Amino acid sequence: MWLYISDGFLSIVAHRDLPMHLLVRARHPEHIQALLPDVEQSVLQSADYPFRAVVHRTVVQRALASYMMVMEYDNFKNSITDEPYHDVCLDVWTTMWKYGLREGGL
């Protein structure tokens, strides 16, 4: 799953060896901390997502539920304060808008 939150982009996948855990990956170390401030991160320099954390599924579930319960913005892009990250999200938004037009959107 790709997850875009106001303070970062995460890739969350099932852990290959620990069925009750997820591998939370990021390209910026602060992005994992934004959602999961208390987890220990590791760094794998050669990986496409070098910053990683092995996290129990229930911890991720609680963090996502908490994020949604306190969310107050009504426009995701406007909630992003990191300008380079905002620009990346705008690029994603534009790409998906074009995809919607091509794939039968309005």
Residue pairs with C-beta under 8 A, 6 or more apart in sequence:
1 11
1 12
1 13
2 9
2 10
2 11
3 9
3 10
3 11
3 12
3 35
3 64
4 76
4 89
4 92
5 34
5 35
5 67
6 34
6 73
6 76
6 79
6 80
6 81
7 30
7 31
7 34
7 35
7 80
7 82
8 26
8 28
8 30
8 31
8 32
8 34
8 35
8 85
9 26
9 27
9 28
9 31
9 85
9 88
9 89
10 24
10 25
10 26
10 31
10 32
10 35
11 24
11 25
11 26
11 49
12 22
12 23
12 24
12 25
12 60
13 22
13 23
13 25
14 22
14 23
15 21
15 22
15 23
15 54
16 23
18 54
20 56
20 57
21 54
21 55
21 56
21 57
22 54
22 55
22 56
22 57
22 60
23 52
23 53
23 54
23 55
24 32
24 35
24 36
24 39
24 52
24 53
24 54
24 55
24 60
25 47
25 49
25 51
25 52
26 32
26 49
26 51
26 52
27 48
27 49
27 50
27 51
28 51
28 85
29 41
29 43
29 51
31 51
32 39
32 41
32 51
32 52
32 53
33 41
35 63
35 64
35 67
36 53
36 55
36 59
36 60
36 63
39 53
39 55
39 59
40 53
41 51
41 52
41 53
42 51
42 52
42 53
43 50
43 51
43 52
44 50
44 52
73 79
76 89
77 86
77 89
77 90
77 93
80 86
80 89
99 105
100 106
